[in-house]
Amino acid sequence: KSYDFTFGFCIPGSINTWEAIYDIPPLKEDTIQEMIAHPYETVSDSFYFVGNELIMHNKARYRYVREESEVDESALETKNPALAE
């Protein structure tokens, strides 16, 4: 997948921050499971250009985990049955 962004003018030599929040289509469950099962195999390359000149290239590898809020609590096992409600 590819996403294009345009930065506004930045004063040369200044320190700036930039945040991009964008929606992507929901991932299929088998894709999510594949990414969780193979940590750091999901990768991204980011290329930054000024005009047609490449000024920076970032590579990143990702490790995905399922957030606790996404876990179906009915599927969790209790190690101590006395603690089960």
trRosetta pair geometry for C-beta under 8 A, 3 or more apart (Angstrom, degrees):
i j d omega theta_ij theta_ji phi_ij phi_ji
1 24 7.3 56 161 -136 168 123
3 20 7.9 144 136 146 138 146
3 22 6.5 152 -143 68 146 163
5 20 5.8 -77 -99 -98 150 147
7 10 6.7 -22 152 -25 125 110
7 18 6.6 -57 -116 -104 104 157
10 14 6.1 -146 173 62 87 113
10 16 5.1 -95 -132 -16 122 156
11 14 4.1 67 75 -15 97 134
24 27 8.0 24 114 -49 113 83
27 31 4.6 -118 179 85 105 126
27 32 5.2 126 107 -56 124 88
27 35 7.9 -17 168 0 160 137
28 31 4.6 93 61 3 81 105
28 32 7.2 -150 94 -6 43 85
29 32 5.5 -52 -149 36 36 113
29 33 6.3 36 154 -19 67 105
30 33 5.6 -50 -145 38 34 113
30 34 6.3 40 153 -23 64 105
31 34 5.6 -53 -149 34 31 114
31 35 6.5 29 154 -17 64 105
32 35 5.9 -58 -151 36 31 108
32 36 6.4 26 154 -15 66 107
32 64 7.4 -123 -157 131 69 147
32 66 7.6 72 164 -86 119 99
33 36 5.8 -56 -145 39 31 109
33 37 6.0 28 157 -19 66 112
34 37 5.8 -58 -141 40 26 109
34 38 6.3 -13 168 16 63 112
35 38 6.7 -77 -138 56 23 83
35 41 7.6 -150 -132 69 55 92
35 42 5.1 22 -136 -47 103 133
35 62 7.7 -11 -171 101 113 109
35 64 4.6 27 133 34 111 141
36 39 7.6 -1 -169 -66 32 75
36 64 5.3 -87 -82 93 64 97
36 65 6.6 96 -127 -111 98 35
36 66 6.4 -4 -100 -33 144 90
38 41 4.1 -24 139 22 112 137
38 42 7.7 122 95 -28 95 77
39 63 4.0 20 -155 -125 104 95
39 64 7.3 -159 -110 31 71 57
40 43 8.0 38 173 -70 54 83
40 61 4.3 34 -156 154 77 125
40 62 6.9 171 -106 66 39 27
40 63 5.5 -11 -50 -69 70 87
41 61 7.5 30 -49 -156 12 105
42 61 7.1 123 76 -162 53 59
42 62 4.5 -44 85 60 106 105
42 64 6.7 37 20 -20 147 112
43 59 6.8 -9 -173 -172 108 90
43 60 6.7 161 -155 86 61 50
43 61 5.2 -28 -100 -101 82 68
43 62 7.2 -174 -85 9 31 83
44 59 7.3 168 87 -153 52 47
44 60 5.0 -3 54 56 95 97
44 62 7.3 48 -7 -24 101 114
45 57 6.8 -14 -170 -171 94 93
45 58 7.3 157 -158 84 44 53
45 59 5.5 -15 -104 -102 71 74
46 56 7.9 -6 109 114 92 94
46 57 7.1 162 83 -156 55 44
46 58 4.4 -1 54 56 105 100
46 59 7.9 -164 21 -73 71 31
46 60 7.6 28 -5 -1 105 107
47 54 6.1 -56 -168 -131 102 105
47 56 7.6 160 -156 89 39 57
47 57 5.5 -5 -106 -108 69 80
48 54 7.3 102 74 -158 50 61
48 55 5.4 -62 104 64 96 89
48 56 4.2 9 46 56 121 95
48 57 7.4 -149 21 -68 76 39
48 58 7.8 49 -15 -4 107 96
49 52 6.5 -25 -173 -144 127 17
49 53 6.2 143 -157 72 76 40
49 54 5.6 -45 -96 -93 78 47
49 55 6.6 136 -125 6 24 86
50 53 5.3 -21 65 64 79 99
50 55 5.3 45 -2 -29 101 133
54 57 6.6 13 176 -51 120 100
66 70 5.1 -120 -177 80 93 123
66 71 6.1 107 128 -67 122 85
67 70 4.8 90 63 2 81 105
67 71 7.7 -138 99 -18 46 83
68 71 5.7 -46 -156 14 42 117
71 75 7.2 -124 173 61 83 108
71 76 6.8 63 145 -60 123 107
72 75 4.4 62 89 3 104 113
72 76 7.8 -172 97 -24 58 77
73 76 5.5 -37 -158 7 48 118
78 81 6.1 119 96 -94 114 40
78 83 5.7 -157 -174 76 129 97
78 84 4.5 -176 40 -72 162 96
80 83 4.5 65 88 2 103 110
80 84 7.8 -169 99 -23 58 78
81 84 5.3 -36 -158 7 51 120
